[in-house]
Amino acid sequence: MKLTRLKQGKRLTTREYIYNFFATISGLTIFNIEFFKQVFVPPYEISEIKKHMDELGVKTFGIVSVTGFIIGLVLAMQSQPVLARFGASDFLPGMVALSVVRELGPVITALIFAGRVSSGIGAELGSMRVTEQIDAMEVSAVNPFKYLVVTRIIATTMILPILTIYVIIIALLGGYLAVIIVESMNFEYYRTAVVSSIEFGDFIPGVAKTFVFGYIVGLVGSYKGFTAEGGTEGVGKASTTSVVVSSLLILIFDMILVKISLWLWPTLG
């Protein structure tokens, strides 16, 4: 099903927006089914998966490092005056740790990852589509979906949890720097307070849901790029809409997964 295109100098009507939305959802559903039909069928293209994990994940460490450090720093500095008002400054390390581990770390990392990776996948596959490279692969008896899409989705699904754990550690270090500035707290006390405040039921759900977020990033980026049309303008649209749709789905699924985690681990509430 082709999406209604925005004509030059003409805005989409409400009806066309609704049509495009449901067309995207149906297209993603079909794309998702095709992924599960092919993911378990050999060949598995392990070398391609490793290459994409390096390109899409390892090269993202720089931006997520800065983001994670700032998250912890700002969260601690903003929360300290509020806790001090109620005489609860000693709870600052635990509050920072729980906030970062349970929600801020996974979600913000996923959004940063979507902004960099989903747009990149959409632009790359979109360029291959409009320049007929994907058609050439089909003519050459190569399965482009298996080689281009499945490998990227697996790579994003596997690399995002690793990035999330790394961001959580960096954010906690950033929180410690803020605590030193505002509270003059020693590292041993901060470390003990952080460790004692985090339980198994806090860490596992937060990291586990990033597998879903990584899958969403890879799926949306691959779908938008693989179905791109309209030359260079289509490539630009694929890149832009990949970020928008993947970010929106991450927030929606985060809401759903939080409810599921609270049901599975009642102590989180």
Secondary structure, DSSP 8 states (H G I E B T S, - for coil): -------TT----HHHHHHHHHHHHHHHHHHHHHHHHHTTSS---HHHHHHHHHHHTGGGHHHHHHHHHHHHHHHHHHHHHHHHHTT-GGGHHHHHHHHIIIIIHHHHHHHHHIIIIIHHHHHHHHHHHHTTHHHHHHHTT--HIIIIIIHHHHHHHHHHHHHHHHHHHHHHHHHHHHHHHHH---HHHHHHHHHHH--HHHHHHHHHHHHHHHHHHHHHHHHHHHT--SHHHHHHHHHHHHHHHHHHHHHHHHHHHHHHHHHH-GGG-
